[in-house]
């Protein structure tokens, strides 16, 4: 498989994830649809970033920890993190579609984002100057957004009324 094939597959996966998220988000007619759509968007973004880390671990790693992210040994860890995000993102999307435990999946994703923010903070001085701030803000921001959405979504609304 060539690098162009990998990019094409990644784009197709991101496109499919977005279509699934849009289809799920449009299913309700409830008052808190905006919160639900935002939570579904967060899950779709998590899934897409996870797929990128699985398929292109070097690029994903360099965006977080810089040039030190290259190498086959580091690719193993980056793919594992990508797999975690795919599992959490797809789990949340399926829970939103099926109307079961969406809030639980959302808060689990927020917990993983919080761990990412803490890991970035612990290694802050070792990371490239610009990237450390971007990753810290993105991971902490995703954690806070997920927690806020968890609190805003009523259990019955996030579960499709069940």
Secondary structure, 3 states (H helix, E strand, C coil): CCHHHHHHHHHHHHHHHHHHHHHHHCCCCCCCHHHHHHHHHHHHHHHHHHHHHHHCHHHHHHHHHHHHHCCHHHHHHHHHHHHHHHHHHHHHHHHHHHCCCHHHHHHHHHHHHHHHHHHHHHCHHHCCHHHHHHHHHHHHHHHHHHHHHHHHCCHHHHCCCC
